[in-house]
Amino acid sequence: MKISITQANEYGRRVLMAQGVPEDIARDVAEHLVESDRVGYTSHGLSILTNYRRVLAEGLAQADGRPELLNDRGAMLAYDGHNGLGQYVGKVVIEQAIERTQAHGQCILTLRRSHHLGRMGHYGEMVAAKGLILLAFTNVINRAPTVAPFGGARACLTTNPLCFA
């Protein structure tokens, strides 16, 4: 049985809300996950909901975590994600960075303490759709190494994705 994007979004939203995630956050996270599935990044799609259930239950992510602006210098913004679900936190802060770039011609954005941001290309697409450029550098902490360096045989690095759009 084939389901529509609308049905998939609703499924993801309901699963997240059943775990205490507020409706607006659940909607944004579900839309990000479904879009990841749609464009072929299934490792960052709805299949990740099982892991999110675990991290929410263990307190590693906050169901109601929202970004807080810590420092505003016009074209420079610093946020704390309060361990919120990254697809929501990321969307909010990237939207702010887009507004600042349109106003100032550029924006440097930092974000700390966000849970998994999801598929980084999603944010690149948001920025590119506005005719802007994104250079994103991500650092993952508090996680066991999963990546071996080039030519290596043993994992000793975490994933630290880059996104240029």
C-alpha positions as CSV (number, residue, x, y, z in Angstrom):
1,M,0.0,0.0,0.0
2,K,1.4,3.4,-1.0
3,I,0.8,6.3,1.4
4,S,0.8,9.9,0.6
5,I,3.3,12.5,1.9
6,T,0.4,14.0,3.9
7,Q,-0.3,10.6,5.5
8,A,3.4,10.1,6.3
9,N,3.6,13.5,7.9
10,E,0.5,12.9,10.0
11,Y,1.9,9.5,11.1
12,G,5.2,11.0,12.2
13,R,3.5,13.9,13.9
14,R,1.2,11.6,15.9
15,V,4.1,9.3,16.9
16,L,6.0,12.2,18.2
17,M,3.1,13.8,20.0
18,A,2.4,10.4,21.7
19,Q,5.8,10.9,23.3
20,G,5.0,14.3,24.7
21,V,6.4,16.4,21.8
22,P,4.3,19.6,21.3
23,E,2.3,19.7,18.1
24,D,4.3,22.4,16.3
25,I,7.6,20.7,17.0
26,A,6.2,17.3,16.1
27,R,4.9,18.8,12.8
28,D,8.3,20.3,11.8
29,V,10.2,17.2,12.8
30,A,7.8,14.8,10.9
31,E,8.0,17.0,7.8
32,H,11.8,16.9,7.9
33,L,11.9,13.1,8.3
34,V,9.4,12.5,5.5
35,E,11.3,14.8,3.2
36,S,14.5,12.9,4.0
37,D,12.7,9.7,3.0
38,R,11.3,11.3,-0.1
39,V,14.8,12.4,-1.4
40,G,16.4,9.0,-0.5
41,Y,18.1,9.6,2.8
42,T,16.1,6.9,4.6
43,S,18.6,6.7,7.5
44,H,17.4,10.2,8.4
45,G,13.7,9.5,7.7
46,L,10.8,8.0,9.6
47,S,12.9,5.0,10.5
48,I,14.7,7.2,13.1
49,L,11.6,7.5,15.2
50,T,12.4,4.4,17.2
51,N,15.7,5.9,18.3
52,Y,14.0,9.2,19.1
53,R,11.6,7.3,21.3
54,R,14.6,6.0,23.2
55,V,16.5,9.3,23.5
56,L,13.3,11.1,24.7
57,A,12.6,8.5,27.3
58,E,16.2,8.6,28.5
59,G,16.2,12.4,28.7
60,L,18.9,12.8,26.0
61,A,16.6,15.0,24.0
62,Q,13.9,17.3,25.3
63,A,10.5,16.9,23.7
64,D,9.7,20.6,24.3
65,G,13.2,22.0,23.7
66,R,13.1,25.3,21.8
67,P,16.0,27.5,20.7
68,E,16.9,30.5,22.8
69,L,18.7,33.5,21.4
70,L,21.8,34.0,23.6
71,N,23.6,36.7,21.6
72,D,22.4,39.0,18.9
73,R,24.9,41.2,17.1
74,G,22.9,41.9,14.0
75,A,24.7,39.7,11.5
76,M,25.9,37.4,14.2
77,L,23.5,35.2,16.2
78,A,24.1,32.6,18.9
79,Y,21.5,30.1,20.0
80,D,21.1,27.4,22.7
81,G,18.9,24.5,21.4
82,H,18.1,23.3,24.9
83,N,18.6,19.7,23.7
84,G,15.5,20.1,21.5
85,L,14.8,17.9,18.5
86,G,17.2,19.3,15.9
87,Q,14.9,19.3,12.9
88,Y,12.7,21.9,14.7
89,V,15.5,23.8,16.4
90,G,17.5,23.8,13.1
91,K,14.5,25.1,11.1
92,V,13.8,28.0,13.6
93,V,17.5,29.2,13.7
94,I,18.0,28.8,9.9
95,E,14.9,30.9,9.3
96,Q,16.3,33.6,11.6
97,A,19.7,33.4,9.8
98,I,17.9,33.8,6.4
99,E,16.1,37.0,7.7
100,R,19.4,38.4,9.0
101,T,21.3,37.6,5.8
102,Q,18.5,39.4,3.8
103,A,18.9,42.4,6.2
104,H,22.7,42.5,6.5
105,G,24.0,40.7,3.5
106,Q,25.5,37.9,5.6
107,C,25.0,36.1,8.9
108,I,27.2,34.0,11.2
109,L,25.0,31.6,13.2
110,T,26.1,29.4,16.1
111,L,24.0,26.8,17.7
112,R,24.9,24.7,20.8
113,R,23.1,21.9,22.6
114,S,20.8,20.7,19.9
115,H,19.8,17.1,19.4
116,H,20.3,15.5,16.0
117,L,19.7,18.1,13.3
118,G,18.7,15.5,10.7
119,R,19.7,15.8,7.0
120,M,21.8,18.9,6.7
121,G,20.9,19.3,3.0
122,H,17.4,20.2,4.2
123,Y,18.8,23.5,5.6
124,G,20.9,24.1,2.5
125,E,17.7,23.8,0.4
126,M,15.9,26.3,2.6
127,V,18.7,28.8,2.1
128,A,19.2,28.2,-1.6
129,A,15.5,28.6,-2.2
130,K,15.9,32.2,-1.0
131,G,18.8,32.8,-3.4
132,L,21.4,32.7,-0.6
133,I,24.6,30.7,0.2
134,L,25.1,28.4,3.2
135,L,28.3,27.1,4.6
136,A,27.4,24.8,7.5
137,F,29.9,23.0,9.8
138,T,28.5,20.5,12.3
139,N,30.1,18.9,15.4
140,V,28.7,15.9,17.1
141,I,29.6,15.3,20.7
142,N,28.7,12.8,23.5
143,R,28.5,9.9,21.1
144,A,30.7,6.9,20.5
145,P,32.9,7.0,17.4
146,T,31.3,5.5,14.3
147,V,33.6,6.6,11.5
148,A,37.1,5.4,10.6
149,P,39.4,8.1,9.2
150,F,40.5,7.7,5.5
151,G,42.6,4.6,5.3
152,G,41.8,3.6,8.9
153,A,40.3,0.3,10.1
154,R,38.9,1.4,13.4
155,A,36.2,4.0,14.1
156,C,37.6,6.9,16.1
157,L,35.6,9.8,14.8
158,T,32.0,10.9,15.0
159,T,30.0,12.2,12.0
160,N,30.6,15.9,11.5
161,P,28.7,16.7,8.4
162,L,29.3,19.7,6.2
163,C,26.7,21.4,4.0
164,F,27.5,23.9,1.3
165,A,24.6,25.3,-0.8
